[in-house]
Amino acid sequence: MRQMHLGLFLLGTGSHVAGWRMPGAVTSFQDFHAIQQMAATAERGCFDLIFMGDNLYADPGAHPSYTLRLEPLTMLAALAMTTKHIGLGATVATTYSDPWSVARAFASLDHISGGRAAWNAVTGSSAQAAPNFGRTHPNHAERYAIAAEFVDVVRGLWDGWEDDALVADRASGLYLDPAKLHPLNHEGVHFSVKGPLNIGRAPQGRPVILQAGGSEAGLDLAARTADVVFAVVQDFEEARGQYRALKSRLPAYGRRPADVAVLPGVMPIVGRTEREALDKLAQLQGFISPGNALQLLQDRLGIDLSGQDMDAPLGDLPLHDGGHGFARTLLNKARRDNLTLRDVYNLLGAARGHWVLCGAAEKVADTLQQWFEGGAADGFNVMPSHFPGGMDDFVNLVVPILQERGLFRTHYEGRTLRDLLGLDRPERLGGRKPA
Ligand SMILES: Cc1cc2nc3c(=O)[nH]c(=O)nc-3n(C[C@H](O)[C@H](O)[C@H](O)COP(=O)(O)O)c2cc1C
């Protein structure tokens, strides 16, 4: 029986923009002890993956509670020591790093964790990172052109050493077998990388690649290179449309539907009863301040909203040069439901543009099952509103129902994240660039 995959979107202060204001909620994303507890809860719930996003700037205006955070790879290396089974994914943006370092870092994490590393290869949608690197922010098309070459180089570097290159034969004195070494010798438009890496082939062969872009270029890159895709959706029809759009692109790259797991983001607000769940949501929404939510909305939509009437319908707005995926999802929702700016920022504040699913545990499980069986998802990227409460509710109340229905694992099997996701260990490309 086909089973769901569940990821935890690890944002220590909660994915709800004001989740940290809930009584008892974790208020710091620098508190490793708290983060360790979050990972332990995800593992208790048999989740496939913990995922940590990243930004390369501090923005206390739009994102006060997301501003101070641990560097993701450092944090995941520490979590590799406190967890046993769960996958460990992090964002490193292709616009502000170099392929050799990224390939090396994720290969290291894969070795350290025994095959549980995953790289979220995003372009980095915000121009705010640019001044921290003495650069100008490339436009959308350019960012994706860089990303496409970047990912190819990283995959090529991961294949630079054959699995049995380290011989360490005491009798002959042969340590490394030179025949098993394949420098990449990449000369491209954006990168020139000789290779190989100074780390051997990773336990997973190649660490898992995650992607989250919703534009045409983003979907193409995902279809060609990703193992897991995070989708931004607001309702079932939209989710099914995005699911199909991604899966239908796979054959062109010689890939099968089962080669990529599509996980829409969802913020579950769960109660033992419908009333309890609604009360929790109302409490969270009561913490949203217009200032923060509007800033965040401007960020997502990429337009100045300062002069706009808060209670007029949002109407038609153009797509901007930042992230197309979020803007399109929000604008579609606003048009469909005739939402005002105030409605949209409330919606956005709730889950920063992602889908909110509020209800009694049974109803939440029913909806996830409908999406999963109805061709809209291979699983979900769970975005708790706050920690530990929002995550505990999901793991204690919803996961057991999914398990009882045979929709989700009751224990871990396999060794690597690829095993959990049902993905094959990739063959080496023989030092060639991926097609
Ligand atoms: C679940 C999820 C996680 C994301 N994490 C990051 C992140 O950590 N850093 C980042 O710059 N963008 C992140 N993004 C933003 C997307 O990658 C963004 O949509 C993309 O950079 C712009 O591409 P698009 O125009 O193809 O949508 C994330 C998006 C989603 C849905």
The ligand as an SDF file (V2000), in Angstrom:
LIG
                    3D

 31 33  0  0  0  0  0  0  0  0999 V2000
    8.5580   25.0010    1.6920 C   0  0  0  0  0  0  0  0  0  0  0  0
    9.3460   26.1170    1.0910 C   0  0  0  0  0  0  0  0  0  0  0  0
   10.5760   26.4390    1.6040 C   0  0  0  0  0  0  0  0  0  0  0  0
   11.3320   27.4650    1.0770 C   0  0  0  0  0  0  0  0  0  0  0  0
   12.5270   27.7610    1.6270 N   0  0  0  0  0  0  0  0  0  0  0  0
   13.2410   28.7820    1.1560 C   0  0  0  0  0  0  0  0  0  0  0  0
   14.4500   29.1370    1.7770 C   0  0  0  0  0  0  0  0  0  0  0  0
   14.8490   28.5230    2.7570 O   0  0  0  0  0  0  0  0  0  0  0  0
   15.1400   30.1810    1.2750 N   0  0  0  0  0  0  0  0  0  0  0  0
   14.7060   30.9010    0.1920 C   0  0  0  0  0  0  0  0  0  0  0  0
   15.3710   31.8430   -0.2260 O   0  0  0  0  0  0  0  0  0  0  0  0
   13.5480   30.5940   -0.4130 N   0  0  0  0  0  0  0  0  0  0  0  0
   12.8150   29.5470    0.0540 C   0  0  0  0  0  0  0  0  0  0  0  0
   11.6280   29.2390   -0.5230 N   0  0  0  0  0  0  0  0  0  0  0  0
   11.1600   30.0960   -1.5790 C   0  0  0  0  0  0  0  0  0  0  0  0
   11.1290   29.4510   -2.9040 C   0  0  0  0  0  0  0  0  0  0  0  0
   12.2420   28.7330   -3.2020 O   0  0  0  0  0  0  0  0  0  0  0  0
   10.8820   30.5700   -3.8730 C   0  0  0  0  0  0  0  0  0  0  0  0
    9.5730   30.3460   -4.2770 O   0  0  0  0  0  0  0  0  0  0  0  0
   11.8670   30.6340   -4.9750 C   0  0  0  0  0  0  0  0  0  0  0  0
   13.1010   31.0350   -4.5430 O   0  0  0  0  0  0  0  0  0  0  0  0
   11.4100   31.5140   -6.0760 C   0  0  0  0  0  0  0  0  0  0  0  0
   11.1380   30.6620   -7.0480 O   0  0  0  0  0  0  0  0  0  0  0  0
    9.8270   30.6580   -7.9070 P   0  0  0  0  0  0  0  0  0  0  0  0
    9.7470   31.9960   -8.5770 O   0  0  0  0  0  0  0  0  0  0  0  0
   10.1340   29.5350   -8.8720 O   0  0  0  0  0  0  0  0  0  0  0  0
    8.6570   30.3730   -7.0010 O   0  0  0  0  0  0  0  0  0  0  0  0
   10.8470   28.1940   -0.0100 C   0  0  0  0  0  0  0  0  0  0  0  0
    9.6040   27.8720   -0.5500 C   0  0  0  0  0  0  0  0  0  0  0  0
    8.8550   26.8550   -0.0180 C   0  0  0  0  0  0  0  0  0  0  0  0
    7.5510   26.5140   -0.6210 C   0  0  0  0  0  0  0  0  0  0  0  0
  1  2  1  0
  2  3  1  0
  2 30  2  0
  3  4  2  0
  4  5  1  0
  4 28  1  0
  5  6  2  0
  6  7  1  0
  6 13  1  0
  7  8  2  0
  7  9  1  0
  9 10  1  0
 10 11  2  0
 10 12  1  0
 12 13  2  0
 13 14  1  0
 14 15  1  0
 14 28  1  0
 15 16  1  0
 16 17  1  0
 16 18  1  0
 18 19  1  0
 18 20  1  0
 20 21  1  0
 20 22  1  0
 22 23  1  0
 23 24  1  0
 24 25  2  0
 24 26  1  0
 24 27  1  0
 28 29  2  0
 29 30  1  0
 30 31  1  0
M  END
$$$$
